[in-house]
Amino acid sequence: MDGQRTLEIVTSFWGVLMAVSPALQIRRVVQTGESKDVSIGYFGVLCVGFCLWAAYGFSIDSKILWGCNIIAAIFGVATIAVALRYRRRPALAESQA
């Protein structure tokens, strides 16, 4: 196996790992029941970037580039959704008391 092929494999693996890494943040929010420390703005900016990189990947026909970024965008949106859900939870509980 040549160096370029090795680099393709390693970067592909790492790209997928990076794409699913927001699952760690989601897990933490679910465990603690709080999302006040999650920056929704940060994840929003990341999601726009992921979508742009995915579009670029499509334009140059790079399956790895668009694939990893679509996965990352999905996990980024999921992180935002979970964070928003857990931020509304205390307000809902207080209003029902």
Biopython code that builds the backbone (N, CA, C, O; Angstrom):
import numpy as np
from Bio.PDB.StructureBuilder import StructureBuilder

atoms = [
    (1, "MET", "N", (0.854, -1.171, 0.000)),
    (1, "MET", "CA", (0.000, 0.000, 0.000)),
    (1, "MET", "C", (0.900, 1.234, 0.000)),
    (1, "MET", "O", (1.839, 1.329, 0.790)),
    (2, "ASP", "N", (0.607, 2.166, -0.883)),
    (2, "ASP", "CA", (1.446, 3.363, -0.959)),
    (2, "ASP", "C", (1.010, 4.403, 0.075)),
    (2, "ASP", "O", (-0.039, 4.263, 0.705)),
    (3, "GLY", "N", (1.816, 5.433, 0.239)),
    (3, "GLY", "CA", (1.569, 6.453, 1.254)),
    (3, "GLY", "C", (0.274, 7.214, 1.036)),
    (3, "GLY", "O", (-0.417, 7.551, 1.997)),
    (4, "GLN", "N", (-0.064, 7.487, -0.221)),
    (4, "GLN", "CA", (-1.288, 8.234, -0.496)),
    (4, "GLN", "C", (-2.519, 7.422, -0.101)),
    (4, "GLN", "O", (-3.464, 7.958, 0.476)),
    (5, "ARG", "N", (-2.502, 6.138, -0.412)),
    (5, "ARG", "CA", (-3.646, 5.275, -0.059)),
    (5, "ARG", "C", (-3.774, 5.170, 1.463)),
    (5, "ARG", "O", (-4.884, 5.199, 1.995)),
    (6, "THR", "N", (-2.657, 5.051, 2.156)),
    (6, "THR", "CA", (-2.675, 4.995, 3.617)),
    (6, "THR", "C", (-3.266, 6.284, 4.186)),
    (6, "THR", "O", (-4.084, 6.249, 5.105)),
    (7, "LEU", "N", (-2.844, 7.417, 3.632)),
    (7, "LEU", "CA", (-3.356, 8.707, 4.086)),
    (7, "LEU", "C", (-4.860, 8.810, 3.811)),
    (7, "LEU", "O", (-5.589, 9.345, 4.646)),
    (8, "GLU", "N", (-5.337, 8.326, 2.689)),
    (8, "GLU", "CA", (-6.770, 8.331, 2.380)),
    (8, "GLU", "C", (-7.556, 7.527, 3.413)),
    (8, "GLU", "O", (-8.614, 7.958, 3.873)),
    (9, "ILE", "N", (-7.042, 6.382, 3.766)),
    (9, "ILE", "CA", (-7.728, 5.518, 4.735)),
    (9, "ILE", "C", (-7.753, 6.171, 6.113)),
    (9, "ILE", "O", (-8.793, 6.212, 6.769)),
    (10, "VAL", "N", (-6.606, 6.679, 6.544)),
    (10, "VAL", "CA", (-6.516, 7.294, 7.868)),
    (10, "VAL", "C", (-7.396, 8.540, 7.938)),
    (10, "VAL", "O", (-8.127, 8.718, 8.913)),
    (11, "THR", "N", (-7.343, 9.402, 6.929)),
    (11, "THR", "CA", (-8.153, 10.619, 6.965)),
    (11, "THR", "C", (-9.643, 10.303, 6.849)),
    (11, "THR", "O", (-10.469, 11.004, 7.434)),
    (12, "SER", "N", (-9.989, 9.282, 6.120)),
    (12, "SER", "CA", (-11.396, 8.877, 6.023)),
    (12, "SER", "C", (-11.908, 8.405, 7.370)),
    (12, "SER", "O", (-12.989, 8.802, 7.807)),
    (13, "PHE", "N", (-11.132, 7.561, 8.026)),
    (13, "PHE", "CA", (-11.502, 7.071, 9.356)),
    (13, "PHE", "C", (-11.635, 8.237, 10.323)),
    (13, "PHE", "O", (-12.610, 8.329, 11.068)),
    (14, "TRP", "N", (-10.641, 9.133, 10.306)),
    (14, "TRP", "CA", (-10.655, 10.250, 11.237)),
    (14, "TRP", "C", (-11.794, 11.210, 10.920)),
    (14, "TRP", "O", (-12.382, 11.789, 11.834)),
    (15, "GLY", "N", (-12.111, 11.388, 9.653)),
    (15, "GLY", "CA", (-13.235, 12.239, 9.261)),
    (15, "GLY", "C", (-14.549, 11.725, 9.823)),
    (15, "GLY", "O", (-15.360, 12.507, 10.320)),
    (16, "VAL", "N", (-14.767, 10.432, 9.751)),
    (16, "VAL", "CA", (-15.986, 9.845, 10.315)),
    (16, "VAL", "C", (-15.973, 9.988, 11.839)),
    (16, "VAL", "O", (-17.000, 10.309, 12.436)),
    (17, "LEU", "N", (-14.831, 9.756, 12.465)),
    (17, "LEU", "CA", (-14.721, 9.905, 13.911)),
    (17, "LEU", "C", (-15.037, 11.341, 14.336)),
    (17, "LEU", "O", (-15.757, 11.558, 15.310)),
    (18, "MET", "N", (-14.504, 12.310, 13.609)),
    (18, "MET", "CA", (-14.803, 13.713, 13.899)),
    (18, "MET", "C", (-16.280, 14.010, 13.686)),
    (18, "MET", "O", (-16.880, 14.776, 14.440)),
    (19, "ALA", "N", (-16.860, 13.406, 12.662)),
    (19, "ALA", "CA", (-18.266, 13.666, 12.341)),
    (19, "ALA", "C", (-19.202, 13.195, 13.445)),
    (19, "ALA", "O", (-20.216, 13.838, 13.716)),
    (20, "VAL", "N", (-18.874, 12.087, 14.078)),
    (20, "VAL", "CA", (-19.758, 11.545, 15.124)),
    (20, "VAL", "C", (-19.383, 12.030, 16.524)),
    (20, "VAL", "O", (-20.080, 11.720, 17.490)),
    (21, "SER", "N", (-18.298, 12.783, 16.644)),
    (21, "SER", "CA", (-17.849, 13.225, 17.965)),
    (21, "SER", "C", (-18.865, 14.080, 18.728)),
    (21, "SER", "O", (-18.850, 14.052, 19.958)),
    (22, "PRO", "N", (-19.745, 14.838, 18.066)),
    (22, "PRO", "CA", (-20.765, 15.541, 18.850)),
    (22, "PRO", "C", (-21.664, 14.605, 19.658)),
    (22, "PRO", "O", (-22.342, 15.057, 20.581)),
    (23, "ALA", "N", (-21.683, 13.336, 19.338)),
    (23, "ALA", "CA", (-22.452, 12.371, 20.134)),
    (23, "ALA", "C", (-21.963, 12.370, 21.581)),
    (23, "ALA", "O", (-22.738, 12.087, 22.494)),
    (24, "LEU", "N", (-20.701, 12.679, 21.796)),
    (24, "LEU", "CA", (-20.174, 12.769, 23.163)),
    (24, "LEU", "C", (-20.845, 13.915, 23.920)),
    (24, "LEU", "O", (-21.154, 13.792, 25.106)),
    (25, "GLN", "N", (-21.067, 15.028, 23.221)),
    (25, "GLN", "CA", (-21.749, 16.170, 23.841)),
    (25, "GLN", "C", (-23.205, 15.823, 24.124)),
    (25, "GLN", "O", (-23.735, 16.157, 25.183)),
    (26, "ILE", "N", (-23.842, 15.159, 23.182)),
    (26, "ILE", "CA", (-25.235, 14.740, 23.372)),
    (26, "ILE", "C", (-25.336, 13.812, 24.582)),
    (26, "ILE", "O", (-26.224, 13.964, 25.421)),
    (27, "ARG", "N", (-24.428, 12.862, 24.660)),
    (27, "ARG", "CA", (-24.427, 11.919, 25.793)),
    (27, "ARG", "C", (-24.298, 12.660, 27.114)),
    (27, "ARG", "O", (-24.989, 12.342, 28.082)),
    (28, "ARG", "N", (-23.420, 13.639, 27.153)),
    (28, "ARG", "CA", (-23.201, 14.401, 28.387)),
    (28, "ARG", "C", (-24.456, 15.185, 28.786)),
    (28, "ARG", "O", (-24.822, 15.230, 29.960)),
    (29, "VAL", "N", (-25.101, 15.792, 27.813)),
    (29, "VAL", "CA", (-26.328, 16.540, 28.096)),
    (29, "VAL", "C", (-27.401, 15.609, 28.644)),
    (29, "VAL", "O", (-28.080, 15.946, 29.614)),
    (30, "VAL", "N", (-27.555, 14.458, 28.036)),
    (30, "VAL", "CA", (-28.565, 13.504, 28.489)),
    (30, "VAL", "C", (-28.228, 12.991, 29.900)),
    (30, "VAL", "O", (-29.120, 12.825, 30.731)),
    (31, "GLN", "N", (-26.946, 12.743, 30.161)),
    (31, "GLN", "CA", (-26.538, 12.253, 31.486)),
    (31, "GLN", "C", (-26.801, 13.281, 32.581)),
    (31, "GLN", "O", (-27.318, 12.949, 33.648)),
    (32, "THR", "N", (-26.437, 14.537, 32.305)),
    (32, "THR", "CA", (-26.554, 15.577, 33.332)),
    (32, "THR", "C", (-27.930, 16.230, 33.359)),
    (32, "THR", "O", (-28.331, 16.812, 34.367)),
    (33, "GLY", "N", (-28.654, 16.130, 32.239)),
    (33, "GLY", "CA", (-29.961, 16.774, 32.152)),
    (33, "GLY", "C", (-29.875, 18.270, 31.940)),
    (33, "GLY", "O", (-30.882, 18.968, 32.056)),
    (34, "GLU", "N", (-28.686, 18.776, 31.631)),
    (34, "GLU", "CA", (-28.481, 20.208, 31.425)),
    (34, "GLU", "C", (-27.724, 20.457, 30.128)),
    (34, "GLU", "O", (-26.864, 19.672, 29.731)),
    (35, "SER", "N", (-28.062, 21.566, 29.476)),
    (35, "SER", "CA", (-27.357, 21.907, 28.238)),
    (35, "SER", "C", (-26.865, 23.344, 28.246)),
    (35, "SER", "O", (-26.526, 23.892, 27.197)),
    (36, "LYS", "N", (-26.825, 23.957, 29.423)),
    (36, "LYS", "CA", (-26.438, 25.370, 29.497)),
    (36, "LYS", "C", (-25.010, 25.615, 29.011)),
    (36, "LYS", "O", (-24.701, 26.723, 28.571)),
    (37, "ASP", "N", (-24.148, 24.630, 29.078)),
    (37, "ASP", "CA", (-22.761, 24.798, 28.655)),
    (37, "ASP", "C", (-22.534, 24.492, 27.168)),
    (37, "ASP", "O", (-21.408, 24.593, 26.680)),
    (38, "VAL", "N", (-23.589, 24.123, 26.457)),
    (38, "VAL", "CA", (-23.468, 23.843, 25.024)),
    (38, "VAL", "C", (-23.706, 25.148, 24.271)),
    (38, "VAL", "O", (-24.737, 25.796, 24.449)),
    (39, "SER", "N", (-22.757, 25.524, 23.441)),
    (39, "SER", "CA", (-22.906, 26.736, 22.629)),
    (39, "SER", "C", (-23.657, 26.393, 21.347)),
    (39, "SER", "O", (-23.104, 25.793, 20.425)),
    (40, "ILE", "N", (-24.918, 26.785, 21.309)),
    (40, "ILE", "CA", (-25.743, 26.516, 20.135)),
    (40, "ILE", "C", (-25.219, 27.308, 18.935)),
    (40, "ILE", "O", (-25.234, 26.815, 17.807)),
    (41, "GLY", "N", (-24.764, 28.517, 19.176)),
    (41, "GLY", "CA", (-24.194, 29.326, 18.095)),
    (41, "GLY", "C", (-22.984, 28.656, 17.456)),
    (41, "GLY", "O", (-22.836, 28.650, 16.234)),
    (42, "TYR", "N", (-22.132, 28.098, 18.288)),
    (42, "TYR", "CA", (-20.946, 27.394, 17.797)),
    (42, "TYR", "C", (-21.342, 26.225, 16.901)),
    (42, "TYR", "O", (-20.802, 26.065, 15.806)),
    (43, "PHE", "N", (-22.282, 25.411, 17.366)),
    (43, "PHE", "CA", (-22.705, 24.275, 16.560)),
    (43, "PHE", "C", (-23.438, 24.732, 15.304)),
    (43, "PHE", "O", (-23.374, 24.063, 14.273)),
    (44, "GLY", "N", (-24.131, 25.862, 15.379)),
    (44, "GLY", "CA", (-24.784, 26.408, 14.192)),
    (44, "GLY", "C", (-23.775, 26.802, 13.124)),
    (44, "GLY", "O", (-23.955, 26.501, 11.944)),
    (45, "VAL", "N", (-22.713, 27.479, 13.548)),
    (45, "VAL", "CA", (-21.655, 27.868, 12.607)),
    (45, "VAL", "C", (-20.999, 26.627, 12.011)),
    (45, "VAL", "O", (-20.735, 26.575, 10.810)),
    (46, "LEU", "N", (-20.737, 25.633, 12.851)),
    (46, "LEU", "CA", (-20.148, 24.391, 12.356)),
    (46, "LEU", "C", (-21.053, 23.723, 11.319)),
    (46, "LEU", "O", (-20.573, 23.256, 10.286)),
    (47, "CYS", "N", (-22.345, 23.678, 11.589)),
    (47, "CYS", "CA", (-23.276, 23.017, 10.663)),
    (47, "CYS", "C", (-23.291, 23.692, 9.292)),
    (47, "CYS", "O", (-23.332, 23.018, 8.262)),
    (48, "VAL", "N", (-23.257, 25.020, 9.285)),
    (48, "VAL", "CA", (-23.180, 25.731, 7.999)),
    (48, "VAL", "C", (-21.888, 25.344, 7.278)),
    (48, "VAL", "O", (-21.895, 25.079, 6.076)),
    (49, "GLY", "N", (-20.794, 25.315, 8.014)),
    (49, "GLY", "CA", (-19.509, 24.913, 7.424)),
    (49, "GLY", "C", (-19.541, 23.494, 6.896)),
    (49, "GLY", "O", (-19.021, 23.225, 5.813)),
    (50, "PHE", "N", (-20.146, 22.577, 7.645)),
    (50, "PHE", "CA", (-20.255, 21.192, 7.181)),
    (50, "PHE", "C", (-21.031, 21.121, 5.871)),
    (50, "PHE", "O", (-20.647, 20.405, 4.946)),
    (51, "CYS", "N", (-22.120, 21.869, 5.806)),
    (51, "CYS", "CA", (-22.927, 21.861, 4.581)),
    (51, "CYS", "C", (-22.146, 22.440, 3.398)),
    (51, "CYS", "O", (-22.236, 21.928, 2.282)),
    (52, "LEU", "N", (-21.395, 23.488, 3.642)),
    (52, "LEU", "CA", (-20.576, 24.067, 2.567)),
    (52, "LEU", "C", (-19.503, 23.091, 2.089)),
    (52, "LEU", "O", (-19.276, 22.942, 0.889)),
    (53, "TRP", "N", (-18.846, 22.427, 3.040)),
    (53, "TRP", "CA", (-17.829, 21.445, 2.663)),
    (53, "TRP", "C", (-18.449, 20.252, 1.944)),
    (53, "TRP", "O", (-17.853, 19.705, 1.017)),
    (54, "ALA", "N", (-19.637, 19.852, 2.367)),
    (54, "ALA", "CA", (-20.331, 18.754, 1.672)),
    (54, "ALA", "C", (-20.651, 19.167, 0.238)),
    (54, "ALA", "O", (-20.484, 18.377, -0.691)),
    (55, "ALA", "N", (-21.110, 20.407, 0.058)),
    (55, "ALA", "CA", (-21.406, 20.900, -1.294)),
    (55, "ALA", "C", (-20.135, 20.909, -2.143)),
    (55, "ALA", "O", (-20.152, 20.532, -3.315)),
    (56, "TYR", "N", (-19.047, 21.341, -1.536)),
    (56, "TYR", "CA", (-17.766, 21.321, -2.262)),
    (56, "TYR", "C", (-17.381, 19.888, -2.611)),
    (56, "TYR", "O", (-16.924, 19.624, -3.723)),
    (57, "GLY", "N", (-17.559, 18.975, -1.685)),
    (57, "GLY", "CA", (-17.271, 17.565, -1.946)),
    (57, "GLY", "C", (-18.086, 17.019, -3.103)),
    (57, "GLY", "O", (-17.572, 16.276, -3.940)),
    (58, "PHE", "N", (-19.367, 17.390, -3.150)),
    (58, "PHE", "CA", (-20.206, 16.991, -4.291)),
    (58, "PHE", "C", (-19.658, 17.566, -5.591)),
    (58, "PHE", "O", (-19.613, 16.886, -6.616)),
    (59, "SER", "N", (-19.239, 18.840, -5.533)),
    (59, "SER", "CA", (-18.787, 19.512, -6.762)),
    (59, "SER", "C", (-17.512, 18.897, -7.338)),
    (59, "SER", "O", (-17.294, 18.941, -8.548)),
    (60, "ILE", "N", (-16.677, 18.328, -6.479)),
    (60, "ILE", "CA", (-15.443, 17.703, -6.979)),
    (60, "ILE", "C", (-15.538, 16.179, -6.967)),
    (60, "ILE", "O", (-14.550, 15.484, -7.205)),
    (61, "ASP", "N", (-16.733, 15.670, -6.689)),
    (61, "ASP", "CA", (-17.004, 14.231, -6.671)),
    (61, "ASP", "C", (-16.111, 13.474, -5.676)),
    (61, "ASP", "O", (-15.533, 12.434, -5.992)),
    (62, "SER", "N", (-16.022, 14.035, -4.471)),
    (62, "SER", "CA", (-15.249, 13.404, -3.406)),
    (62, "SER", "C", (-16.204, 12.817, -2.383)),
    (62, "SER", "O", (-16.740, 13.534, -1.538)),
    (63, "LYS", "N", (-16.415, 11.509, -2.463)),
    (63, "LYS", "CA", (-17.368, 10.847, -1.569)),
    (63, "LYS", "C", (-16.973, 10.991, -0.106)),
    (63, "LYS", "O", (-17.829, 11.174, 0.760)),
    (64, "ILE", "N", (-15.699, 10.910, 0.160)),
    (64, "ILE", "CA", (-15.228, 11.040, 1.546)),
    (64, "ILE", "C", (-15.531, 12.434, 2.077)),
    (64, "ILE", "O", (-16.029, 12.582, 3.193)),
    (65, "LEU", "N", (-15.236, 13.441, 1.292)),
    (65, "LEU", "CA", (-15.441, 14.816, 1.737)),
    (65, "LEU", "C", (-16.916, 15.107, 1.977)),
    (65, "LEU", "O", (-17.267, 15.642, 3.028)),
    (66, "TRP", "N", (-17.784, 14.772, 1.035)),
    (66, "TRP", "CA", (-19.195, 15.077, 1.264)),
    (66, "TRP", "C", (-19.808, 14.130, 2.286)),
    (66, "TRP", "O", (-20.668, 14.536, 3.068)),
    (67, "GLY", "N", (-19.374, 12.870, 2.288)),
    (67, "GLY", "CA", (-19.951, 11.910, 3.233)),
    (67, "GLY", "C", (-19.690, 12.282, 4.679)),
    (67, "GLY", "O", (-20.610, 12.320, 5.497)),
    (68, "CYS", "N", (-18.430, 12.555, 4.991)),
    (68, "CYS", "CA", (-18.072, 12.909, 6.373)),
    (68, "CYS", "C", (-18.778, 14.189, 6.810)),
    (68, "CYS", "O", (-19.221, 14.295, 7.953)),
    (69, "ASN", "N", (-18.883, 15.147, 5.917)),
    (69, "ASN", "CA", (-19.498, 16.416, 6.285)),
    (69, "ASN", "C", (-21.009, 16.319, 6.420)),
    (69, "ASN", "O", (-21.596, 17.035, 7.231)),
    (70, "ILE", "N", (-21.643, 15.467, 5.660)),
    (70, "ILE", "CA", (-23.084, 15.247, 5.846)),
    (70, "ILE", "C", (-23.328, 14.585, 7.202)),
    (70, "ILE", "O", (-24.244, 14.968, 7.929)),
    (71, "ILE", "N", (-22.510, 13.596, 7.536)),
    (71, "ILE", "CA", (-22.635, 12.947, 8.846)),
    (71, "ILE", "C", (-22.418, 13.972, 9.960)),
    (71, "ILE", "O", (-23.162, 13.998, 10.940)),
    (72, "ALA", "N", (-21.407, 14.807, 9.804)),
    (72, "ALA", "CA", (-21.116, 15.824, 10.812)),
    (72, "ALA", "C", (-22.270, 16.810, 10.946)),
    (72, "ALA", "O", (-22.619, 17.203, 12.059)),
    (73, "ALA", "N", (-22.864, 17.214, 9.831)),
    (73, "ALA", "CA", (-23.997, 18.141, 9.879)),
    (73, "ALA", "C", (-25.176, 17.508, 10.615)),
    (73, "ALA", "O", (-25.847, 18.174, 11.403)),
    (74, "ILE", "N", (-25.426, 16.238, 10.362)),
    (74, "ILE", "CA", (-26.529, 15.537, 11.042)),
    (74, "ILE", "C", (-26.293, 15.511, 12.549)),
    (74, "ILE", "O", (-27.204, 15.795, 13.326)),
    (75, "PHE", "N", (-25.082, 15.174, 12.959)),
    (75, "PHE", "CA", (-24.784, 15.140, 14.397)),
    (75, "PHE", "C", (-24.785, 16.544, 15.001)),
    (75, "PHE", "O", (-25.173, 16.719, 16.156)),
    (76, "GLY", "N", (-24.358, 17.536, 14.236)),
    (76, "GLY", "CA", (-24.404, 18.916, 14.725)),
    (76, "GLY", "C", (-25.827, 19.385, 14.953)),
    (76, "GLY", "O", (-26.126, 19.992, 15.982)),
    (77, "VAL", "N", (-26.711, 19.109, 13.998)),
    (77, "VAL", "CA", (-28.118, 19.472, 14.147)),
    (77, "VAL", "C", (-28.742, 18.709, 15.324)),
    (77, "VAL", "O", (-29.537, 19.267, 16.080)),
    (78, "ALA", "N", (-28.380, 17.448, 15.468)),
    (78, "ALA", "CA", (-28.899, 16.659, 16.598)),
    (78, "ALA", "C", (-28.443, 17.255, 17.925)),
    (78, "ALA", "O", (-29.213, 17.293, 18.885)),
    (79, "THR", "N", (-27.206, 17.715, 17.986)),
    (79, "THR", "CA", (-26.691, 18.340, 19.211)),
    (79, "THR", "C", (-27.483, 19.599, 19.540)),
    (79, "THR", "O", (-27.846, 19.822, 20.695)),
    (80, "ILE", "N", (-27.749, 20.416, 18.534)),
    (80, "ILE", "CA", (-28.540, 21.630, 18.734)),
    (80, "ILE", "C", (-29.940, 21.267, 19.230)),
    (80, "ILE", "O", (-30.450, 21.880, 20.167)),
    (81, "ALA", "N", (-30.550, 20.279, 18.603)),
    (81, "ALA", "CA", (-31.906, 19.870, 18.984)),
    (81, "ALA", "C", (-31.959, 19.373, 20.420)),
    (81, "ALA", "O", (-32.872, 19.725, 21.167)),
    (82, "VAL", "N", (-30.992, 18.562, 20.809)),
    (82, "VAL", "CA", (-30.962, 18.038, 22.181)),
    (82, "VAL", "C", (-30.717, 19.184, 23.167)),
    (82, "VAL", "O", (-31.357, 19.253, 24.216)),
    (83, "ALA", "N", (-29.798, 20.073, 22.829)),
    (83, "ALA", "CA", (-29.509, 21.197, 23.722)),
    (83, "ALA", "C", (-30.747, 22.065, 23.911)),
    (83, "ALA", "O", (-31.052, 22.471, 25.032)),
    (84, "LEU", "N", (-31.458, 22.351, 22.837)),
    (84, "LEU", "CA", (-32.673, 23.162, 22.945)),
    (84, "LEU", "C", (-33.747, 22.444, 23.755)),
    (84, "LEU", "O", (-34.444, 23.059, 24.563)),
    (85, "ARG", "N", (-33.871, 21.165, 23.537)),
    (85, "ARG", "CA", (-34.872, 20.381, 24.278)),
    (85, "ARG", "C", (-34.599, 20.435, 25.782)),
    (85, "ARG", "O", (-35.523, 20.613, 26.576)),
    (86, "TYR", "N", (-33.335, 20.280, 26.172)),
    (86, "TYR", "CA", (-33.001, 20.282, 27.584)),
    (86, "TYR", "C", (-33.025, 21.681, 28.190)),
    (86, "TYR", "O", (-33.145, 21.823, 29.407)),
    (87, "ARG", "N", (-32.915, 22.702, 27.370)),
    (87, "ARG", "CA", (-33.044, 24.068, 27.899)),
    (87, "ARG", "C", (-34.489, 24.404, 28.167)),
    (87, "ARG", "O", (-34.780, 25.174, 29.082)),
    (88, "ARG", "N", (-35.390, 23.856, 27.407)),
    (88, "ARG", "CA", (-36.814, 24.117, 27.604)),
    (88, "ARG", "C", (-37.385, 23.289, 28.742)),
    (88, "ARG", "O", (-38.389, 23.665, 29.348)),
    (89, "ARG", "N", (-36.754, 22.172, 29.030)),
    (89, "ARG", "CA", (-37.270, 21.237, 30.048)),
    (89, "ARG", "C", (-37.468, 21.909, 31.414)),
    (89, "ARG", "O", (-38.551, 21.766, 31.981)),
    (90, "PRO", "N", (-36.485, 22.635, 31.979)),
    (90, "PRO", "CA", (-36.710, 23.256, 33.290)),
    (90, "PRO", "C", (-37.843, 24.277, 33.242)),
    (90, "PRO", "O", (-38.627, 24.367, 34.187)),
    (91, "ALA", "N", (-37.942, 25.040, 32.170)),
    (91, "ALA", "CA", (-39.001, 26.045, 32.054)),
    (91, "ALA", "C", (-40.363, 25.367, 32.028)),
    (91, "ALA", "O", (-41.317, 25.867, 32.623)),
    (92, "LEU", "N", (-40.460, 24.241, 31.348)),
    (92, "LEU", "CA", (-41.717, 23.507, 31.307)),
    (92, "LEU", "C", (-42.073, 22.957, 32.681)),
    (92, "LEU", "O", (-43.232, 23.006, 33.092)),
    (93, "ALA", "N", (-41.088, 22.438, 33.383)),
    (93, "ALA", "CA", (-41.329, 21.871, 34.716)),
    (93, "ALA", "C", (-41.795, 22.963, 35.688)),
    (93, "ALA", "O", (-42.702, 22.738, 36.490)),
    (94, "GLU", "N", (-41.175, 24.139, 35.613)),
    (94, "GLU", "CA", (-41.552, 25.241, 36.503)),
    (94, "GLU", "C", (-42.957, 25.741, 36.198)),
    (94, "GLU", "O", (-43.709, 26.074, 37.114)),
    (95, "SER", "N", (-43.315, 25.795, 34.924)),
    (95, "SER", "CA", (-44.625, 26.317, 34.555)),
    (95, "SER", "C", (-45.749, 25.348, 34.941)),
    (95, "SER", "O", (-46.900, 25.756, 35.095)),
    (96, "GLN", "N", (-45.409, 24.073, 35.094)),
    (96, "GLN", "CA", (-46.414, 23.084, 35.472)),
    (96, "GLN", "C", (-46.569, 22.964, 36.975)),
    (96, "GLN", "O", (-47.533, 22.373, 37.461)),
    (97, "ALA", "N", (-45.607, 23.534, 37.720)),
    (97, "ALA", "CA", (-45.646, 23.424, 39.203)),
    (97, "ALA", "C", (-46.602, 24.416, 39.816)),
    (97, "ALA", "O", (-46.752, 24.455, 41.037)),
]
sb = StructureBuilder()
sb.init_structure("model")
sb.init_model(0)
sb.init_chain("A")
sb.init_seg("    ")
for serial, (resi, resn, name, xyz) in enumerate(atoms, 1):
    if name == "N":
        sb.init_residue(resn, " ", resi, " ")
    sb.init_atom(name, np.array(xyz, "f"), 0.0, 1.0, " ", f" {name:<3s}", serial, name[0])
structure = sb.get_structure()
